[in-house]
Amino acid sequence: MTEIAFLVKPDSEMYRKYFKQKNELDKFVGFASAFIDKYFASRNKDFDYSFSTNMRLTVNLPPNDEEWFGAQLMKEKTEKGLCVFKKNSPMNKRWHEEVTSHINPDSLTASRWWFMDFPYYGKCQIAMWDDGCGNVYGYYSTPAAHHNSGKLPDYVQPIKMSEYYIAQERCKELDSLLFEAVDKGSRASRIGSYKATFKKNSDGSDGTGFEDSTSVCFSVEHCAMPSNTRTAIVGLLHDYCSKNQRCLDDLAEFEYLGPTEKAEFDEPYK
């Protein structure tokens, strides 16, 4: 078995492609979500109209909508049970005009096939993600030891599996702390104001303990994908910590304060 954990080198083309794809995907979801709200959600507000990031309109439909749009749909659904609209159907033409015409297909798949750069073949498990602090992590695993001639891609900086799992766990913990507030904010406004509270306990040299608590308020423009908003917020908090001798591990509370008119970072207060 071959298992590789790595960082994507910041000065590499793959690093640039990763964020290019991530940004284009967020752009796609923004246009697509507006489209779904406009043409589908009003028909059944309690239904989950999940969609695929395809250039062809591919969406989950309830039975009554399948019947209503029947003549516009392909006979076969996707493996996940999503309905596919015919290429020349009225709805797919609207999808092209209002969604995909704004999207660059090459950017949308800029880093999708990165695993093809590895000198192995056969089944594999892969992952590539960023922690919001500018670090892009990757994971490649295959049960087969067979490999083609060649070496690892130049953009790969191997790290220990323990380092990878620590970074992954830290990212999950932060995501869990931010999730509720960001989800609430994303649903409520285009730009939201937030408050982050950092707390650090110390025993003190004389045995008496004290708590150092600092809060910072800031506003951020919400991305189409809440997960990308959380990543952006982590980046802002990381920058704040770097400049103020704080640590993300000290983040104790995070709350949504309400909508605001512009994105800005306020001075911290105690």
Secondary structure, 3 states (H helix, E strand, C coil): CEEEEEEECCCCHHHHHHHHHHHHHHHHHHHHHHHHHHHHHCCCCCCCCCECCCCCCEECCCHHHHHHCHHHECCCCCCCCCEEECCCCHHHHHHHHHCHHHCCHHHHCCCCCHHHHCCECCCCEEEEEECCCCCEEEEEEECCCCECCCCCCCCEEEECHHHHHHHHHHHHHHHHHHHHHHHHHHHHCCEEEEEEEEEEEECCCCCCCEEEEEEEEEEEECCCCHHHHHHHHHHHHHHHHHHCCCCHHHEEEEEEEEECCCCCECCCEC
